[in-house]
């Protein structure tokens, strides 16, 4: 009883499914963000509610969990999200789906036999948007240096990759899209001019 209260009040999602993909536990966080109550989904196959899980990679990973006890991680930078939830109100205008970091692993009974698989879901949308905005602002500044021939393009790209935990190509792709709030990016950029100036000087 106490454990259920704890799991229903944690600030991340928790799903427990059996070897036949039937949902055995669906915590309050999942219910709030999915719009599906525990009563609705419990006992049903998660594949019926989320048919995109019927892909070879997910099925293969699931079978590896129940067979060998493996753990699988689904970082936001590689997968974006597992569950297509709408983001919280603060981010609705910036992104279509909540960005998630997820883990899938085994649950054993008292005989150490794997009977269930858990999936944890953490909302990392705020961090994702912050990194995206920061990346755009930094790239704008680095391009400014390159345009003035103050820093070689290759060196600018190298610095950008060291500063941010995303690939240069990903940043360039995002930067190429129209920005919704250029004034905000410009403001961030102005605050970082001195820092980037020092980095540029030390790398020459």
PyMOL commands that set and color helices and strands:
alter all, ss='L'
color gray80, all
select helices_A, chain A and resi 2-9+28-34+38-41+46-49+51-53+56-68+76-79+89-91+125-147+153-163+168-176+182-202
alter helices_A, ss='H'
color red, helices_A
select strands_A, chain A and resi 13-18+23-26+72-74+100-108+114-123
alter strands_A, ss='S'
color yellow, strands_A
deselect
rebuild
show_as cartoon
